[in-house]
Amino acid sequence: MITQEQYDRTTFCKKWAKTPQEAKKKLRAKLIDAWMNYLNANDELDKDVSTDDIREAKNDFSIIGCEPPLSLLQVKTEEAWKTVYEKFGKQFLIESPSYEHFAELVQERYILNADQWRLILKEWEEKEEILLDTVQS
């Protein structure tokens, strides 16, 4: 989460965001758009432009003192899940009260595609089913 101090340090954020959270949300959207443009580029010129956009978006995160989310868009779905689980295994198993809470944690750190999110949801539902079976036994 962006602190108020980080937000106040930057004048450029105040031009297009009312709160620190809104600034981070807009920067995240900008970074995702840049990655999607890169992945869908038809030629090297488009890839170069998209690479510059990705670099600019990451720089914007550093200006407000935040780590940009890591893109896992080009990673196989199972490998993406492994990466997420290695980082957030404890939150997945114990600490997150809901899937929505867990998804917010993951979204802060990673950019995932739809198939990767579906696998995470499937894993969450299986965990919930196991816990429910354990409680009922």
Secondary structure, DSSP 8 states (H G I E B T S, - for coil): ---HHHHHH-HHHHHH-SSHHHHHHHHHHHHHHHHHHHHT--SHHHHHHHHHHHHHHHHHHHHTT----EE-TTS-HHHHHHHHHHHHHHIIIII-SSHHHHHHHHHHHEE--HHHHHHHHHHHHHHHHHHHHHHH-
